[in-house]
């Protein structure tokens, strides 16, 4: 399972199982969730995962490469939260950081 994040030209960040199509013109993301930021108590930012297109019949989406600005690896905390919600539930132990997930 290749869990990565993509940044779309619309400004949205998605996390999911990312793969590149053989033609090289599309990027596919399966089981995506939108990544959102919210300002919490004390002005700290918190990260949350939200359903992406929850009424779609499929949980796999293809984007043209020109609509994808960036593909990147998520921090361990975000990967673990995604894995708990959509994946195997297996989480990777990590050192505490200043990232707060909701």
MMTF fields as JSON, N, C-alpha, C and O atoms, coordinates in Angstrom:
{
  "mmtfVersion": "1.0.0",
  "mmtfProducer": "UNKNOWN",
  "numBonds": 407,
  "numAtoms": 408,
  "numGroups": 102,
  "numChains": 1,
  "numModels": 1,
  "chainsPerModel": [1],
  "groupsPerChain": [102],
  "chainIdList": ["A"],
  "bondAtomList": [4, 2, 8, 6, 12, 10, 16, 14, 20, 18, 24, 22, 28, 26, 32, 30, 36, 34, 40, 38, 44, 42, 48, 46, 52, 50, 56, 54, 60, 58, 64, 62, 68, 66, 72, 70, 76, 74, 80, 78, 84, 82, 88, 86, 92, 90, 96, 94, 100, 98, 104, 102, 108, 106, 112, 110, 116, 114, 120, 118, 124, 122, 128, 126, 132, 130, 136, 134, 140, 138, 144, 142, 148, 146, 152, 150, 156, 154, 160, 158, 164, 162, 168, 166, 172, 170, 176, 174, 180, 178, 184, 182, 188, 186, 192, 190, 196, 194, 200, 198, 204, 202, 208, 206, 212, 210, 216, 214, 220, 218, 224, 222, 228, 226, 232, 230, 236, 234, 240, 238, 244, 242, 248, 246, 252, 250, 256, 254, 260, 258, 264, 262, 268, 266, 272, 270, 276, 274, 280, 278, 284, 282, 288, 286, 292, 290, 296, 294, 300, 298, 304, 302, 308, 306, 312, 310, 316, 314, 320, 318, 324, 322, 328, 326, 332, 330, 336, 334, 340, 338, 344, 342, 348, 346, 352, 350, 356, 354, 360, 358, 364, 362, 368, 366, 372, 370, 376, 374, 380, 378, 384, 382, 388, 386, 392, 390, 396, 394, 400, 398, 404, 402],
  "bondOrderList": [1, 1, 1, 1, 1, 1, 1, 1, 1, 1, 1, 1, 1, 1, 1, 1, 1, 1, 1, 1, 1, 1, 1, 1, 1, 1, 1, 1, 1, 1, 1, 1, 1, 1, 1, 1, 1, 1, 1, 1, 1, 1, 1, 1, 1, 1, 1, 1, 1, 1, 1, 1, 1, 1, 1, 1, 1, 1, 1, 1, 1, 1, 1, 1, 1, 1, 1, 1, 1, 1, 1, 1, 1, 1, 1, 1, 1, 1, 1, 1, 1, 1, 1, 1, 1, 1, 1, 1, 1, 1, 1, 1, 1, 1, 1, 1, 1, 1, 1, 1, 1],
  "groupList": [{"groupName": "UNK", "atomNameList": ["N", "CA", "C", "O"], "elementList": ["N", "C", "C", "O"], "formalChargeList": [0, 0, 0, 0], "bondAtomList": [1, 0, 2, 1, 3, 2], "bondOrderList": [1, 1, 2], "singleLetterCode": "X", "chemCompType": "L-PEPTIDE LINKING"}],
  "groupTypeList": [0, 0, 0, 0, 0, 0, 0, 0, 0, 0, 0, 0, 0, 0, 0, 0, 0, 0, 0, 0, 0, 0, 0, 0, 0, 0, 0, 0, 0, 0, 0, 0, 0, 0, 0, 0, 0, 0, 0, 0, 0, 0, 0, 0, 0, 0, 0, 0, 0, 0, 0, 0, 0, 0, 0, 0, 0, 0, 0, 0, 0, 0, 0, 0, 0, 0, 0, 0, 0, 0, 0, 0, 0, 0, 0, 0, 0, 0, 0, 0, 0, 0, 0, 0, 0, 0, 0, 0, 0, 0, 0, 0, 0, 0, 0, 0, 0, 0, 0, 0, 0, 0],
  "groupIdList": [1, 2, 3, 4, 5, 6, 7, 8, 9, 10, 11, 12, 13, 14, 15, 16, 17, 18, 19, 20, 21, 22, 23, 24, 25, 26, 27, 28, 29, 30, 31, 32, 33, 34, 35, 36, 37, 38, 39, 40, 41, 42, 43, 44, 45, 46, 47, 48, 49, 50, 51, 52, 53, 54, 55, 56, 57, 58, 59, 60, 61, 62, 63, 64, 65, 66, 67, 68, 69, 70, 71, 72, 73, 74, 75, 76, 77, 78, 79, 80, 81, 82, 83, 84, 85, 86, 87, 88, 89, 90, 91, 92, 93, 94, 95, 96, 97, 98, 99, 100, 101, 102],
  "secStructList": [7, 7, 3, 3, 3, 3, 3, 3, 6, 6, 1, 7, 3, 3, 3, 3, 3, 3, 3, 3, 7, 6, 6, 1, 1, 3, 3, 3, 3, 3, 3, 3, 3, 3, 3, 3, 3, 3, 3, 7, 4, 4, 4, 7, 3, 3, 3, 3, 3, 3, 3, 1, 1, 6, 6, 7, 1, 7, 1, 3, 3, 3, 3, 3, 4, 4, 4, 3, 3, 3, 3, 3, 7, 7, 7, 2, 2, 2, 2, 2, 2, 2, 2, 2, 2, 6, 1, 7, 7, 7, 7, 7, 7, 7, 7, 7, 7, 1, 7, 3, 3, 7],
  "xCoordList": [0.855, 0.0, 0.901, 1.723, 0.752, 1.581, 0.778, 0.165, 0.785, 0.034, 0.834, 1.938, 0.247, 0.884, -0.177, -1.377, 0.288, -0.589, -0.397, 0.688, -1.472, -1.361, -1.964, -2.961, -1.345, -1.835, -2.401, -1.686, -3.704, -4.363, -4.27, -4.03, -4.458, -4.426, -5.558, -5.506, -6.577, -7.686, -7.312, -8.051, -6.142, -5.698, -5.969, -5.495, -6.725, -7.045, -5.837, -5.044, -5.716, -4.746, -5.528, -6.497, -5.104, -5.734, -4.689, -3.514, -5.124, -4.257, -4.957, -6.175, -4.179, -4.744, -3.684, -2.488, -4.152, -3.263, -3.026, -3.912, -1.84, -1.523, -0.715, 0.217, -1.096, -0.317, -0.36, -1.284, 0.655, 0.721, 0.329, 0.774, -0.5, -0.943, 0.207, 1.089, 0.19, 1.305, 1.568, 2.708, 0.533, 0.735, 1.463, 2.032, 1.443, 2.126, 1.333, 1.852, 0.062, -0.754, -1.708, -2.283, -1.882, -2.841, -2.214, -1.289, -2.752, -2.419, -3.714, -4.731, -3.676, -4.857, -4.702, -3.624, -5.788, -5.798, -7.012, -8.143, -6.762, -7.83, -8.045, -7.105, -9.29, -9.691, -9.201, -8.637, -9.41, -8.879, -9.667, -10.862, -8.97, -9.579, -8.973, -7.794, -9.784, -9.302, -8.602, -9.042, -7.513, -6.759, -7.145, -7.056, -7.578, -7.987, -7.279, -6.879, -7.13, -6.526, -7.593, -8.448, -7.536, -8.429, -7.621, -6.731, -7.945, -7.241, -7.929, -9.125, -7.159, -7.686, -7.445, -7.067, -7.665, -7.461, -6.018, -5.078, -5.86, -4.523, -3.88, -2.696, -4.627, -4.08, -3.314, -2.794, -3.226, -2.526, -3.38, -4.606, -2.711, -3.43, -3.54, -2.616, -4.69, -4.934, -5.256, -5.837, -4.879, -5.103, -6.204, -6.22, -7.115, -8.182, -8.357, -8.022, -8.879, -9.181, -10.69, -11.438, -11.124, -12.544, -12.856, -11.991, -14.082, -14.437, -14.254, -14.57, -13.746, -13.603, -14.659, -14.685, -15.512, -16.616, -17.379, -17.41, -17.995, -18.63, -19.796, -20.185, -20.37, -21.517, -21.135, -22.008, -19.85, -19.391, -19.593, -19.482, -19.889, -20.118, -18.821, -18.849, -17.695, -16.407, -15.532, -15.746, -14.551, -13.597, -12.215, -11.205, -12.186, -10.951, -11.153, -12.142, -10.202, -10.318, -9.039, -7.94, -9.198, -8.057, -7.984, -8.99, -6.768, -6.53, -5.491, -4.511, -5.719, -4.706, -3.497, -3.641, -2.32, -1.089, -0.995, -0.453, -1.51, -1.412, -2.28, -2.122, -3.197, -4.03, -3.459, -4.015, -2.339, -1.667, -0.387, 0.511, -0.315, 0.844, 2.003, 3.165, 1.667, 2.709, 2.225, 1.062, 3.112, 2.875, 3.926, 5.115, 3.502, 4.463, 4.101, 2.955, 5.1, 4.9, 4.363, 4.9, 3.315, 2.766, 3.632, 4.387, 3.514, 4.187, 3.571, 2.438, 4.312, 3.884, 2.526, 1.692, 2.296, 1.026, -0.166, -1.203, -0.01, -1.086, -1.288, -2.421, -0.189, -0.274, -0.981, -1.817, -0.637, -1.266, -2.757, -3.55, -3.146, -4.563, -5.315, -6.4, -4.738, -5.367, -5.48, -6.521, -4.421, -4.405, -5.451, -6.05, -5.664, -6.67, -8.07, -8.918, -8.315, -9.645, -9.9, -10.945, -8.979, -9.201, -8.38, -8.736, -7.307, -6.383, -6.472, -7.547, -5.322, -5.201, -5.355, -5.583, -5.233, -5.265, -3.901, -3.744, -2.904, -1.547, -0.924, -0.962, -0.355, 0.287, 1.773, 2.204, 2.544, 3.989, 4.336, 3.874, 5.149, 5.587, 6.45, 7.204, 6.335, 7.099, 7.41, 6.849, 8.315, 8.637, 7.548, 7.032, 7.183, 6.182, 6.64, 7.826, 5.683, 6.013, 5.009, 4.17, 5.1, 4.194, 2.951, 2.226, 2.685, 1.509, 0.374, 0.535, -0.763, -1.925, -3.036, -3.511, -3.445, -4.493, -5.802, -5.827, -6.898, -8.225, -8.986, -10.131],
  "yCoordList": [-1.17, 0.0, 1.233, 1.399, 2.098, 3.283, 4.512, 5.182, 4.802, 5.926, 7.204, 7.365, 8.114, 9.398, 10.486, 10.21, 11.717, 12.871, 13.487, 13.431, 14.078, 14.857, 16.235, 16.378, 17.228, 18.607, 18.9, 18.84, 19.222, 19.506, 20.982, 21.818, 21.299, 22.688, 23.508, 24.738, 22.843, 23.526, 23.948, 24.685, 23.47, 23.788, 22.678, 22.73, 21.675, 20.574, 19.66, 19.454, 19.118, 18.066, 16.795, 16.794, 15.707, 14.407, 13.416, 13.53, 12.436, 11.333, 10.051, 9.927, 9.098, 7.827, 6.961, 7.238, 5.904, 4.984, 5.545, 5.493, 6.074, 6.792, 5.909, 5.218, 5.949, 5.248, 6.07, 6.849, 5.876, 6.583, 5.612, 4.464, 6.068, 5.21, 4.995, 5.844, 3.874, 3.492, 4.49, 4.635, 5.176, 6.159, 7.391, 8.157, 7.58, 8.719, 10.008, 11.058, 9.947, 11.157, 11.328, 12.402, 10.288, 10.347, 9.852, 9.041, 10.37, 9.872, 9.37, 10.063, 8.171, 7.553, 7.548, 7.264, 7.867, 7.787, 6.98, 7.285, 5.953, 5.091, 5.369, 5.681, 5.251, 5.477, 6.842, 6.922, 7.911, 9.208, 9.83, 9.589, 10.623, 11.478, 12.863, 12.999, 13.884, 15.261, 15.599, 15.197, 16.338, 16.784, 18.23, 19.065, 18.526, 19.886, 20.403, 19.637, 21.715, 22.384, 23.205, 23.818, 23.21, 24.044, 24.642, 24.0, 25.878, 26.516, 26.116, 26.346, 25.52, 25.047, 26.033, 27.181, 25.577, 26.432, 26.943, 26.215, 28.17, 28.743, 29.09, 29.425, 29.018, 29.376, 28.271, 28.48, 27.088, 25.966, 25.392, 25.338, 24.966, 24.348, 22.854, 22.217, 22.305, 20.876, 20.346, 21.05, 19.117, 18.481, 17.441, 16.676, 17.421, 16.425, 15.812, 16.43, 14.603, 13.914, 13.879, 13.596, 14.174, 14.266, 13.456, 13.301, 12.933, 12.177, 13.029, 14.218, 12.416, 13.094, 12.53, 11.325, 13.373, 12.99, 11.785, 10.725, 11.945, 10.816, 10.185, 9.065, 10.862, 10.311, 9.691, 9.305, 9.595, 8.97, 7.46, 6.859, 6.86, 5.411, 4.622, 3.45, 5.247, 4.569, 5.249, 6.414, 4.522, 5.131, 5.274, 5.38, 5.276, 5.47, 6.612, 6.646, 7.551, 8.732, 8.926, 8.665, 9.39, 9.656, 11.15, 11.794, 11.693, 13.104, 13.222, 12.479, 14.163, 14.447, 15.036, 15.803, 14.678, 15.13, 16.648, 17.171, 17.36, 18.818, 19.424, 20.599, 18.634, 19.107, 18.723, 19.071, 18.0, 17.606, 18.422, 18.302, 19.251, 20.122, 19.372, 19.593, 18.475, 17.839, 16.494, 16.35, 15.516, 14.234, 14.148, 14.304, 13.898, 13.885, 12.838, 12.398, 12.45, 11.492, 12.222, 13.259, 11.69, 12.329, 12.065, 11.093, 12.943, 12.699, 11.452, 11.087, 10.809, 9.55, 9.678, 8.778, 10.783, 10.954, 10.938, 10.346, 11.591, 11.636, 10.268, 9.829, 9.598, 8.246, 7.303, 6.493, 7.418, 6.56, 6.831, 5.899, 8.115, 8.439, 7.884, 7.32, 8.045, 7.507, 5.979, 5.407, 5.341, 3.883, 3.382, 2.325, 4.129, 3.762, 3.848, 3.001, 4.862, 5.079, 4.207, 3.561, 4.176, 3.538, 2.29, 1.473, 2.136, 1.063, -0.132, -0.53, -0.681, -1.908, -1.675, -2.62, -0.429, -0.133, -0.236, 0.074, -0.675, -0.786, 0.601, 1.319, 0.972, 2.278, 2.097, 1.083, 3.096, 3.076, 3.895, 5.027, 3.33, 4.068, 5.234, 5.132, 6.332, 7.503, 8.359, 8.173, 9.297, 10.262, 11.326, 11.695, 11.826, 12.893, 14.107, 14.436, 14.778, 15.982, 17.063, 16.878, 18.18, 19.283, 19.236, 20.228, 18.107, 17.97, 17.428, 16.41, 18.095, 17.677, 17.278, 18.101, 16.023, 15.533, 15.481, 15.204, 15.753, 15.673, 14.525, 14.289],
  "zCoordList": [0.0, 0.0, 0.0, 0.901, -1.005, -1.158, -0.723, -1.553, 0.573, 1.107, 0.89, 1.412, 0.103, -0.165, -0.169, -0.168, -0.174, -0.285, -1.658, -2.237, -2.17, -3.397, -3.147, -2.439, -3.738, -3.694, -5.069, -6.069, -5.118, -6.383, -6.733, -5.863, -7.996, -8.445, -7.828, -7.843, -7.288, -6.609, -5.196, -4.543, -4.72, -3.366, -2.371, -1.237, -2.785, -1.884, -1.693, -2.611, -0.482, -0.184, 0.071, 0.831, -0.568, -0.377, 0.087, -0.261, 0.879, 1.27, 0.854, 0.98, 0.357, -0.064, -0.709, -0.624, -1.358, -2.054, -3.458, -4.311, -3.688, -4.925, -5.869, -5.458, -7.151, -8.175, -9.461, -9.692, -10.281, -11.564, -12.657, -12.667, -13.571, -14.658, -15.639, -15.769, -16.314, -17.181, -18.301, -18.742, -18.767, -19.835, -19.316, -20.094, -17.995, -17.403, -17.428, -17.053, -17.872, -17.963, -16.793, -16.617, -15.992, -14.892, -13.592, -13.581, -12.517, -11.186, -10.581, -10.609, -10.036, -9.439, -7.93, -7.408, -7.23, -5.781, -5.355, -5.734, -4.566, -4.058, -2.584, -1.852, -2.159, -0.761, -0.252, 0.839, -1.028, -0.606, 0.534, 0.702, 1.295, 2.316, 2.142, 1.814, 2.365, 2.293, 3.602, 4.678, 3.495, 4.666, 4.907, 4.007, 6.134, 6.459, 7.69, 8.567, 7.743, 8.898, 9.608, 8.969, 10.925, 11.718, 12.853, 13.412, 13.18, 14.287, 15.584, 15.77, 16.466, 17.737, 18.861, 18.626, 20.082, 21.248, 21.314, 20.995, 21.721, 21.848, 20.522, 20.487, 19.43, 18.129, 17.442, 16.346, 18.055, 17.429, 16.303, 16.397, 15.242, 14.141, 14.376, 14.883, 13.997, 14.101, 12.711, 11.885, 12.465, 11.176, 11.331, 12.296, 10.378, 10.396, 9.024, 8.013, 8.986, 7.735, 7.555, 8.491, 6.33, 6.037, 4.787, 3.925, 4.67, 3.467, 2.214, 2.211, 1.159, -0.123, -1.064, -1.317, -1.575, -2.458, -1.894, -2.519, -0.719, -0.03, -0.778, -0.448, -1.776, -2.491, -3.828, -4.605, -4.099, -5.346, -5.272, -4.204, -6.416, -6.475, -6.33, -5.952, -6.625, -6.557, -5.515, -5.177, -5.012, -4.077, -4.714, -4.018, -6.063, -6.811, -7.797, -8.528, -7.81, -8.65, -9.449, -8.959, -10.695, -11.564, -11.826, -12.123, -11.709, -11.97, -13.071, -13.103, -13.97, -14.98, -14.265, -13.313, -14.726, -14.055, -13.964, -12.991, -14.955, -14.902, -13.8, -13.47, -13.227, -12.109, -10.749, -9.708, -10.774, -9.531, -9.427, -10.261, -8.399, -8.217, -7.583, -7.924, -6.649, -5.857, -5.335, -4.96, -5.312, -4.638, -3.546, -3.821, -2.298, -1.2, -0.155, -0.062, 0.628, 1.706, 2.937, 3.324, 3.548, 4.744, 5.97, 6.012, 6.969, 8.24, 8.874, 8.561, 9.753, 10.362, 11.047, 10.938, 11.749, 12.469, 11.51, 11.808, 10.36, 9.376, 8.738, 8.543, 8.415, 7.858, 8.834, 8.433, 10.117, 11.126, 11.256, 11.382, 11.225, 11.324, 10.119, 10.263, 8.934, 7.721, 7.814, 7.491, 8.249, 8.348, 9.346, 9.145, 10.4, 11.391, 10.787, 11.066, 9.966, 9.394, 8.173, 8.09, 7.235, 5.934, 5.682, 4.832, 6.395, 6.056, 6.977, 7.426, 7.237, 8.01, 9.498, 10.254, 9.928, 11.354, 12.001, 13.182, 11.228, 11.748, 11.765, 10.765, 12.892, 12.999, 13.267, 13.817, 12.87, 13.04, 14.271, 14.417, 15.157, 16.343, 15.9, 14.932, 16.61, 16.227, 17.443, 18.523, 17.238, 18.275, 18.309, 17.254, 19.474, 19.525, 18.746, 18.73, 18.092, 17.348, 17.707, 18.588, 17.027, 17.308, 16.424, 16.344, 15.754, 14.898, 15.753, 16.427, 15.73, 16.515, 15.551, 14.769, 15.608, 14.736, 15.498, 16.697, 14.784, 15.391, 14.814, 15.198]
}
